[in-house]
Structure formats: structure tokens, C-alpha cells
Amino acid sequence: MTDSQFLEIIASLFVQSSCLILATAVLIKLKSNTLNAYRIWAWCHSFLLLQFIFAISLPHPRLFIFPEVFADNADQVSRIFAVLGTVLFTVWLTGFAVLIFYLVSGIFKVILQLRNMEFIPSTLRDTAFPDDSLNDHIRILCSSSIKSPSSWQIHSPTIVIPSRLLSFPENEKKMIIKHEMEHIQAGHSLHFFLQRLVESIYWFNPLVWYSSRQAIAHREIYCDHLSVQKEGEVSTYLKSLLHLAEKDPQSTSSLSTGLSLNNQTSLLKQRIEIILARKWNHKDLDFSGYKVMLILITLGFAISLGIWIPLNTQSTNRGLFSPWPSWSAKTLQSIGISVRDYEIDGHRIREHNHQ
């Protein structure tokens, strides 16, 4: 990959990811029922990851080529783009490495944290899980250093609660643990890991951080909905949220990469408003609408793959697709599959510059 090729990739990924996120946000906004929105954001983050994988490993459609207006100064523009590409690659790689290090170290930190925590009393566990089938694979731990309830699912389904929660009324404790259990059953910890991976790759795009905030909010809203099954449970649940929002001087941290109950003031207010506005005689989970949204976001992903900013000065208009990236071309050629990894220039075949 040359420096100008990286410049083209990073610019194109910025536009592709922005289009996909905006399309997802608009679809969710148009759909009045947002309980399935966390699933759409999960698909959006999956497609963002696929955009990156496709960009660095597959040929891309070449609907446009480098503008001919720069043809007279092609060498000079090429040198400028090469320097710019080098700088951007260094900056991107630094940000990516820092965030990946934080993600990986956070996972190991959580594993160490879990080893030093205590199991909750068996009476509370029996109350939270009357179904014995759940007792075998979901652990419930407590710690005085944890600020808010969290769930963890990377290697073993685990719910972590702050020790102060043990002094809450019995019905509040049950509903808080129910909320975390819904996170585990919906696989939210795995989506959270995917979200962090996407953030590491697209850290330069503000819309990616917006999509993460939206995904976090909708995961909480979904679990709130499933935790409160009766109108009479609303007051108890809201009391538990407010009690958890109170600061505890002994609590200093949350799980580094765990899924914590988010007590951010603006989100907490939004969640309370949604709970209070709930229509108890209305069917909330509309999977038919979810399927339509999924089809539309998949279509948007497919369209976004064709968006490429023509910044590669070596590109030509002699083919509908760019050459294969050198590393994937060599991999295919090693197993006997021949692919084009060079530019076709007029009646000549120009070798692709490998680095």
C-alpha cells in the first residue's frame, strides 16, 4: 500500500462510515418504536467493521479516477499526497494502537477485578433467579469499589453489583439484578466489545462516537423495558435508579470494559421519561419493523461500499475495479488463485507499486 493509497482509503472510509451512521440514525428517528434500535446500532457497528476489512483486503469499485485537471502537475501532487498520506497513517496508527491497548488491558484488568470480588449471599441469588437453570452459568459478584452494577460476558456471564446495593429494599435489588440479566441475555457485552473495536478503528470520525452514545442509550432503554413488566413496578424501579445515581465515597471505579449501568444525568433523565410515558396496553416489540430497518441498513451498507474518493494518483480508468491490495493478492496467489494486483494503463500494463 502506497501513501497516496492510504490517503484514499482513510478519506473514503470517513465518507462511507459517515453515510452509514447518518442513514442508521435517520431510520431509527423515523421509527417511533425504538426498543429494537440497539439491534440496528449493533448491525451498524458490524457493517462499519466490514467496511474497514473490505477497504484493506478487496478491490473497490472505481466509478471516478483522480481528476485530470491535476494531470499537468501529477508528479508534484503525487509528492504532496505521499507526504500527507504518511502523516495521516502515522497519526491514525498511533490513535488505533492507544485505543486497542486500552481495550486489551481493560479486559485483563476486569479478569483480575473479578477474581477479587465476593459472591452475593445465596438468599439474594435465589430471589433474583427463581429458575434454577440460570444458577449454573450466571455469576453474581459484589464489591465495595464498584460504583454501579455491571455485566460481563467475554469468558463467563457475570453480574457485578456494588456492595451498598445489598442494603437496598428487596424489591429494588431484584429489579436491578433483573436489568443486568437482560443485558447478558441480549448479548450486550459482546456488542459493547464490537463498539469499542469500531471506535479504535474510526476514532477520527466524530459520528462514530455519536453512534456509540446512541447504542449505549438504547441498550439501557431496552433493558429498562424488560425489567419493568407491570405498571405497579414503575415506582420501585425508578427509586432503584435514583438510589444508584447517588454518589458513594467508597466506590471509585467501574469494570474497565464491562457494561455498566449508565448513570449519566442526561441519559438517566431520558430513561425516566421513557418509562413514565410507556403505554401498558400497547405492543412495544415490533419485530416486523425491525426486519424492514435491517434490510434498509444492509442496503445502505452495500451502497456505501461504492463510495470512494479518487485520491490515488496512480489510478486509471481502464478497469471498473481497482487492483487487489498486494497482501491479499499474494495470499490468493499462494493458493493458486490468480488476481490482478497492478494498474492497467492504456495499452500498457503498469505494475502496481508494492510496499
Phi and psi in degrees as a GROMACS rama.xvg file:
@    title "Ramachandran Plot"
@    xaxis  label "Phi"
@    yaxis  label "Psi"
@TYPE xy
-82.5414  168.159  THR-2
-64.828  -39.2079  ASP-3
-69.0571  -30.5634  SER-4
-67.3135  -40.39  GLN-5
-64.2486  -39.3536  PHE-6
-58.9263  -41.7037  LEU-7
-65.7163  -41.1415  GLU-8
-65.1306  -48.2431  ILE-9
-67.877  -36.6475  ILE-10
-68.4461  -41.18  ALA-11
-68.0575  -40.21  SER-12
-64.4255  -34.6933  LEU-13
-62.101  -45.3009  PHE-14
-69.7404  -44.5542  VAL-15
-59.5846  -49.0682  GLN-16
-64.9671  -38.7194  SER-17
-63.6181  -43.613  SER-18
-62.2009  -42.9851  CYS-19
-66.5121  -42.3849  LEU-20
-67.047  -43.1271  ILE-21
-63.2776  -40.6748  LEU-22
-62.8978  -41.4035  ALA-23
-63.1755  -45.1549  THR-24
-62.2131  -40.9059  ALA-25
-65.755  -43.8754  VAL-26
-60.6747  -43.5412  LEU-27
-67.2684  -37.6645  ILE-28
-65.0297  -38.5876  LYS-29
-72.0634  -23.6904  LEU-30
-91.5899  115.512  LYS-31
-64.9863  -33.6545  SER-32
-87.9733  115.093  ASN-33
-107.914  12.1579  THR-34
-64.9465  -30.0809  LEU-35
-91.8173  6.48994  ASN-36
-62.8096  -32.6124  ALA-37
-63.3882  -31.7152  TYR-38
-68.0777  -40.1072  ARG-39
-65.2388  -39.6992  ILE-40
-66.6299  -33.1919  TRP-41
-64.4359  -42.1121  ALA-42
-65.4152  -39.5983  TRP-43
-59.22  -45.7799  CYS-44
-65.9258  -35.0916  HIS-45
-64.0942  -42.4576  SER-46
-68.6169  -33.9044  PHE-47
-62.5462  -40.2801  LEU-48
-65.0198  -40.4999  LEU-49
-65.6958  -36.0998  LEU-50
-57.2925  -44.1956  GLN-51
-66.2071  -45.0452  PHE-52
-62.2386  -44.6271  ILE-53
-63.7904  -38.4171  PHE-54
-64.7228  -35.5705  ALA-55
-96.6164  -5.35917  ILE-56
-127.622  -14.3612  SER-57
-125.843  157.301  LEU-58
-65.2111  153.762  PRO-59
-119.654  152.746  HIS-60
-59.2852  139.13  PRO-61
-113.311  78.9822  ARG-62
-76.8466  -26.8104  LEU-63
-134.442  156.004  PHE-64
-121.268  173.534  ILE-65
-55.8048  130.311  PHE-66
-53.4882  132.671  PRO-67
-70.0454  -15.0773  GLU-68
-62.6716  -21.7561  VAL-69
-94.8008  7.03882  PHE-70
-60.2294  -37.9987  ALA-71
-68.0325  -25.7462  ASP-72
-116.491  33.5049  ASN-73
-59.2163  -41.8631  ALA-74
-64.9354  -43.6243  ASP-75
-67.0296  -43.6624  GLN-76
-62.9429  -38.1667  VAL-77
-62.4337  -40.8796  SER-78
-67.0942  -40.0876  ARG-79
-63.7042  -45.3147  ILE-80
-64.49  -34.5819  PHE-81
-64.1684  -43.9522  ALA-82
-65.6034  -44.9525  VAL-83
-62.6994  -40.8722  LEU-84
-63.368  -39.6425  GLY-85
-63.9076  -44.5555  THR-86
-63.3105  -46.762  VAL-87
-64.8679  -38.5676  LEU-88
-63.5115  -42.3206  PHE-89
-63.716  -44.2419  THR-90
-65.5747  -45.9967  VAL-91
-62.2591  -45.6598  TRP-92
-63.6149  -36.3289  LEU-93
-64.167  -48.2298  THR-94
-62.4909  -41.9565  GLY-95
-61.8521  -45.7874  PHE-96
-63.6641  -41.0199  ALA-97
-63.3449  -45.9741  VAL-98
-70.2161  -37.5666  LEU-99
-66.106  -40.1783  ILE-100
-61.1896  -43.1179  PHE-101
-62.4578  -40.6528  TYR-102
-65.6171  -49.6951  LEU-103
-66.9545  -45.4678  VAL-104
-64.1852  -33.7526  SER-105
-63.7908  -37.6707  GLY-106
-62.7085  -46.4343  ILE-107
-66.2034  -35.063  PHE-108
-64.3443  -40.9867  LYS-109
-63.0771  -43.4317  VAL-110
-58.5663  -40.9998  ILE-111
-68.8741  -39.2283  LEU-112
-60.673  -43.74  GLN-113
-63.8279  -33.0782  LEU-114
-66.2521  -25.653  ARG-115
-97.6023  7.87647  ASN-116
-98.8429  160.561  MET-117
-102.654  150.482  GLU-118
-75.3809  146.321  PHE-119
-72.3796  161.325  ILE-120
-57.2304  144.397  PRO-121
-62.0538  -30.0251  SER-122
-65.097  -40.0372  THR-123
-68.865  -37.2263  LEU-124
-64.5223  -42.2054  ARG-125
-64.4888  -34.1675  ASP-126
-69.6244  -41.1824  THR-127
-72.5598  -33.0145  ALA-128
-126.104  78.8217  PHE-129
-65.3285  -21.8049  PRO-130
-85.8969  112.163  ASP-131
-62.6517  -21.0189  ASP-132
-64.2508  -24.3509  SER-133
-82.2621  -18.4631  LEU-134
-65.8639  -26.243  ASN-135
-76.9717  -27.4312  ASP-136
-122.571  -1.35829  HIS-137
-117.967  117.958  ILE-138
-91.2909  145.773  ARG-139
-123.857  115.191  ILE-140
-116.467  161.964  LEU-141
-136.805  154.155  CYS-142
-155.489  141.987  SER-143
-77.9854  -13.3305  SER-144
-91.6578  -5.58367  SER-145
-91.0593  131.757  ILE-146
-77.115  -38.6003  LYS-147
-145.156  158.827  SER-148
-57.5555  145.728  PRO-149
-142.525  158.811  SER-150
-126.689  152.354  SER-151
-141.38  137.853  TRP-152
-144.353  7.69929  GLN-153
-64.4826  -49.5051  ILE-154
-120.393  -22.1317  HIS-155
-155.993  126.014  SER-156
-59.8641  120.133  PRO-157
-140.493  137.524  THR-158
-112.035  130.686  ILE-159
-117.771  129.233  VAL-160
-123.496  149.619  ILE-161
-69.3098  146.435  PRO-162
-60.3447  -30.7999  SER-163
-63.8251  -21.0366  ARG-164
-66.4736  -24.104  LEU-165
-63.9971  -21.0975  LEU-166
-90.8728  -2.2303  SER-167
-70.7204  158.584  PHE-168
-55.4223  150.187  PRO-169
-57.0702  -42.451  GLU-170
-68.943  -31.5777  ASN-171
-69.5528  -41.7997  GLU-172
-59.6133  -43.0129  LYS-173
-62.5152  -40.9411  LYS-174
-72.9732  -34.7979  MET-175
-66.1545  -44.2554  ILE-176
-67.2719  -35.6085  ILE-177
-59.9848  -41.0624  LYS-178
-59.6531  -46.9299  HIS-179
-67.6883  -33.9674  GLU-180
-64.2957  -36.0999  MET-181
-65.6439  -35.5902  GLU-182
-58.1971  -45.094  HIS-183
-67.1869  -45.8749  ILE-184
-65.7657  -27.9284  GLN-185
-87.1643  -3.66444  ALA-186
71.7019  28.4176  GLY-187
-66.2532  -29.7043  HIS-188
-64.6261  -36.4915  SER-189
-69.4182  -38.8073  LEU-190
-64.6877  -38.5035  HIS-191
-61.7818  -40.5136  PHE-192
-64.2481  -44.2629  PHE-193
-60.112  -42.7107  LEU-194
-59.0487  -45.3656  GLN-195
-64.3053  -36.6172  ARG-196
-65.7843  -42.2252  LEU-197
-64.8388  -39.9155  VAL-198
-60.841  -37.3487  GLU-199
-65.7262  -36.076  SER-200
-79.0508  -44.0451  ILE-201
-105.561  33.4506  TYR-202
-59.5777  -20.995  TRP-203
-80.7946  -7.31134  PHE-204
-105.456  111.423  ASN-205
-58.2756  -29.5825  PRO-206
-66.9785  -27.2926  LEU-207
-65.8289  -39.8326  VAL-208
-68.8879  -32.9776  TRP-209
-63.3932  -44.6613  TYR-210
-63.0264  -33.9919  SER-211
-66.4704  -42.9803  SER-212
-62.9831  -39.7545  ARG-213
-66.2249  -41.489  GLN-214
-63.3152  -42.8408  ALA-215
-60.6954  -46.2878  ILE-216
-61.7111  -45.5796  ALA-217
-72.556  -27.9399  HIS-218
-64.9129  -42.1452  ARG-219
-66.5488  -41.9449  GLU-220
-61.8422  -40.9876  ILE-221
-62.5659  -46.1382  TYR-222
-70.4923  -32.8134  CYS-223
-58.3214  -44.4427  ASP-224
-61.9055  -44.7714  HIS-225
-76.1565  -22.9515  LEU-226
-76.5356  -29.8727  SER-227
-104.234  101.485  VAL-228
-95.8622  -18.7286  GLN-229
-130.274  150.379  LYS-230
-61.1536  -31.6718  GLU-231
-70.2032  -13.9318  GLY-232
-88.0776  -7.20753  GLU-233
-60.5385  -48.8391  VAL-234
-62.9624  -40.0012  SER-235
-63.8875  -42.6837  THR-236
-66.5154  -42.3561  TYR-237
-65.5517  -36.6106  LEU-238
-62.3583  -40.765  LYS-239
-65.041  -38.5754  SER-240
-64.6433  -42.7379  LEU-241
-68.0462  -37.4758  LEU-242
-64.2503  -39.4362  HIS-243
-68.949  -29.0357  LEU-244
-71.8791  -18.4019  ALA-245
-68.3318  138.138  GLU-246
-74.3835  141.864  LYS-247
-120.315  117.273  ASP-248
-62.7293  -20.8468  PRO-249
-84.5407  -17.4568  GLN-250
-91.4247  125.333  SER-251
-121.046  -11.8104  THR-252
-153.336  171.105  SER-253
-124.153  171.773  SER-254
-60.458  132.72  LEU-255
-57.2725  -44.9594  SER-256
-124.779  18.5964  THR-257
-83.416  170.485  GLY-258
-97.4285  102.862  LEU-259
-94.7293  148.455  SER-260
-65.447  117.249  LEU-261
-82.4096  118.606  ASN-262
-106.143  21.3018  ASN-263
-59.0911  134.561  GLN-264
-55.7208  -48.1466  THR-265
-64.0293  -41.215  SER-266
-69.7504  -40.6857  LEU-267
-60.9441  -41.1078  LEU-268
-63.5021  -42.1833  LYS-269
-62.6277  -42.7828  GLN-270
-64.1131  -42.5011  ARG-271
-63.4355  -42.0797  ILE-272
-62.5432  -39.6755  GLU-273
-68.3194  -40.3572  ILE-274
-63.522  -43.1078  ILE-275
-69.3548  -27.8201  LEU-276
-89.8283  1.87082  ALA-277
-64.3142  137.292  ARG-278
-98.5238  111.828  LYS-279
-76.0542  -16.6643  TRP-280
-101.383  16.6242  ASN-281
-113.812  139.836  HIS-282
-76.4622  114.672  LYS-283
-89.8042  -37.2061  ASP-284
-88.9813  101.38  LEU-285
-108.578  93.3643  ASP-286
-76.3285  -20.0696  PHE-287
-65.7412  -42.4808  SER-288
-64.3693  -36.5557  GLY-289
-62.6064  -41.1965  TYR-290
-64.6921  -39.8163  LYS-291
-63.356  -43.9557  VAL-292
-63.129  -38.7361  MET-293
-64.3903  -41.5716  LEU-294
-62.7032  -42.5566  ILE-295
-67.2963  -40.7809  LEU-296
-70.6637  -31.8767  ILE-297
-66.2461  -40.7262  THR-298
-63.14  -41.5424  LEU-299
-61.8987  -38.6375  GLY-300
-62.1479  -45.8484  PHE-301
-61.4521  -40.9706  ALA-302
-66.7588  -39.0842  ILE-303
-63.2741  -26.3176  SER-304
-65.9866  -20.2249  LEU-305
-86.8273  -2.57437  GLY-306
-88.3285  107.925  ILE-307
-132.956  130.269  TRP-308
-84.8811  119.146  ILE-309
-75.1373  87.3237  PRO-310
-116.491  -1.52406  LEU-311
-83.7492  111.557  ASN-312
-69.3694  -13.2069  THR-313
-91.1534  -6.24468  GLN-314
-71.5604  152.414  SER-315
-129.416  169.772  THR-316
-103.354  23.8689  ASN-317
-88.3637  -0.401038  ARG-318
-146.279  152.508  GLY-319
-75.3298  -20.0433  LEU-320
-127.688  154.007  PHE-321
-72.1431  166.2  SER-322
-63.7172  159.242  PRO-323
-67.4779  143.254  TRP-324
-57.0117  144.666  PRO-325
-58.7082  -39.9067  SER-326
-69.6625  -39.65  TRP-327
-74.7194  -32.3067  SER-328
-63.9767  -44.4258  ALA-329
-64.46  -36.4894  LYS-330
-63.5473  -44.5958  THR-331
-67.6021  -40.2791  LEU-332
-65.8979  -28.1653  GLN-333
-69.4709  -19.9455  SER-334
-108.941  16.7318  ILE-335
89.5553  11.6459  GLY-336
-102.663  117.334  ILE-337
-90.6169  126.738  SER-338
-134.374  158.734  VAL-339
-85.5764  122.519  ARG-340
-122.905  32.2563  ASP-341
-139.894  158.797  TYR-342
-82.7141  142.482  GLU-343
-101.16  113.917  ILE-344
-116.769  101.248  ASP-345
61.1971  -127.11  GLY-346
-92.8129  4.20619  HIS-347
-111.139  156.581  ARG-348
-107.563  112.549  ILE-349
-96.6149  127.316  ARG-350
-64.6912  144.162  GLU-351
-79.6062  136.863  HIS-352
-76.7301  110.579  ASN-353
-92.9919  140.796  HIS-354
